Structure formats: C-alpha cells, structure tokens
C-alpha cells in the first residue's frame, strides 16, 4: 500500500535521517521469524534477525512455533541487536531466575519488570 509505505519512510523534520525501527514477527507453519527492520525509499533494511530453528542450540528443542518459542526468538533477536550496537555489556540480563521484581534506573526514571518463575 502506497500510503503505509509513505508513512514508514516519512518522518518529522527534526529527526535528521534517523530511521524508524520496527520489530517484524512472522509465524510460518513450522517456525517463528523475528526481524528488526527500518525503511528507506528504495526498500527495507534488516538490522538483525532470529529464527526459532536456532533455539535447539540454546536448549529449547520442541515446540518451535508456540508463544514461548516466539518470546525466546524475540529475546534472541534483541540480544543480537544489543551485541551489534555494542550495548550487550550494559544490559546483561538476568542470569538466575528467581521470580523477584527487577528494577532498572536510567537517569531519574526507574522501570520495574515483574518476572514469572515457571517452576
């Protein structure tokens, strides 16, 4: 659609060529594909992508199309993006899952995340 493509490429005058990033999630018959993309006039550019076919390397070998696999694939895509832009040491993630509320302070704002323990 021309109007949707125009809205993806157009941006405010004060942005100075900074792209609009978007997370694209595709469910196929056998896998989940996550991509982080941005639009240009001549086409889309993909920053990073992850597929649920890669999850057996990390211990998830069955159910590669359900919501849990979609969450894990999105998390893998986000970790790859952080590694690509050099922020993976700043946002290390949670090594041991204990079900406690995790807070992150950026500047004067504190963000709270509630983690669920599935044991």
C-alpha positions as CSV (number, residue, x, y, z in Angstrom):
1,X,0.0,0.0,0.0
2,X,1.4,3.4,-1.0
3,X,0.1,5.3,2.0
4,X,1.5,2.9,4.5
5,X,4.9,2.9,2.7
6,X,4.9,6.7,2.7
7,X,4.2,6.8,6.4
8,X,7.0,4.3,7.1
9,X,9.5,6.4,5.1
10,X,8.3,9.9,6.2
11,X,9.4,11.4,9.4
12,X,9.5,14.7,11.3
13,X,11.8,17.4,10.1
14,X,13.8,17.5,13.3
15,X,14.8,13.8,13.1
16,X,17.7,14.3,10.6
17,X,17.7,11.0,8.7
18,X,17.2,8.8,11.8
19,X,15.3,5.7,10.8
20,X,12.1,4.3,12.3
21,X,12.9,0.9,13.6
22,X,10.3,-1.8,13.9
23,X,10.1,-5.4,15.1
24,X,8.7,-7.7,12.5
25,X,7.4,-11.1,13.7
26,X,6.3,-13.8,11.2
27,X,4.6,-17.1,12.1
28,X,5.1,-19.7,9.4
29,X,3.8,-23.3,9.5
30,X,7.0,-24.6,11.2
31,X,8.8,-21.7,12.8
32,X,8.8,-18.1,14.1
33,X,10.9,-15.4,12.5
34,X,11.8,-12.1,14.2
35,X,13.5,-9.2,12.4
36,X,14.4,-5.7,13.3
37,X,14.0,-3.5,10.2
38,X,13.8,0.1,9.1
39,X,12.5,1.6,5.8
40,X,14.3,3.6,3.2
41,X,12.9,4.9,-0.1
42,X,14.5,2.1,-2.1
43,X,13.5,-0.7,0.3
44,X,13.7,-2.1,3.8
45,X,17.0,-2.8,5.6
46,X,17.2,-5.6,8.2
47,X,19.4,-4.9,11.2
48,X,19.2,-8.3,12.8
49,X,17.0,-11.4,12.6
50,X,16.5,-14.6,14.5
51,X,14.5,-17.8,13.8
52,X,13.1,-20.4,16.1
53,X,15.1,-23.0,14.2
54,X,18.1,-21.7,16.1
55,X,16.6,-22.4,19.5
56,X,17.8,-26.0,19.9
57,X,21.3,-24.6,20.3
58,X,20.1,-23.0,23.5
59,X,18.2,-25.9,24.9
60,X,14.7,-25.5,23.5
61,X,14.2,-28.4,21.1
62,X,10.4,-28.9,20.9
63,X,7.5,-26.6,20.3
64,X,9.2,-24.1,17.9
65,X,6.0,-22.4,16.9
66,X,4.2,-21.7,20.2
67,X,4.1,-18.4,22.2
68,X,7.1,-19.5,24.4
69,X,9.2,-20.0,21.2
70,X,8.1,-16.6,19.9
71,X,9.2,-15.0,23.2
72,X,12.5,-16.8,23.1
73,X,13.1,-15.9,19.4
74,X,12.3,-12.2,20.2
75,X,14.7,-12.3,23.1
76,X,17.4,-13.8,20.9
77,X,16.8,-11.1,18.3
78,X,17.0,-8.3,20.9
79,X,20.3,-9.8,22.4
80,X,21.8,-9.9,18.9
81,X,20.8,-6.2,18.3
82,X,22.4,-5.2,21.6
83,X,25.5,-7.1,20.6
84,X,25.6,-5.4,17.2
85,X,25.3,-1.9,18.6
86,X,27.7,-2.6,21.5
87,X,25.3,-2.4,24.4
88,X,25.3,-6.0,25.4
89,X,27.7,-5.3,28.4
90,X,25.4,-2.5,29.6
91,X,22.2,-4.6,29.5
92,X,23.4,-8.0,30.7
93,X,20.1,-9.6,31.6
94,X,19.2,-11.8,34.5
95,X,21.5,-14.8,34.9
96,X,19.5,-16.6,37.6
97,X,15.7,-16.6,37.5
98,X,14.2,-16.3,41.0
99,X,10.9,-14.6,40.4
100,X,11.8,-11.3,42.0
101,X,10.9,-7.9,40.6
102,X,13.8,-6.4,38.7
103,X,14.2,-2.6,38.5
104,X,16.4,-0.6,36.1
105,X,17.2,3.0,36.8
106,X,18.0,5.2,33.7
107,X,18.6,8.8,34.7
108,X,16.0,9.8,37.2
109,X,13.4,7.3,35.9
110,X,13.0,3.8,37.5
111,X,11.5,1.0,35.4
112,X,10.1,-2.2,37.1
113,X,9.8,-5.6,35.5
114,X,7.9,-8.4,37.0
115,X,9.4,-11.8,36.2
116,X,7.4,-15.0,36.4
117,X,9.0,-18.2,37.6
118,X,7.5,-21.3,35.9
119,X,8.9,-24.0,38.3
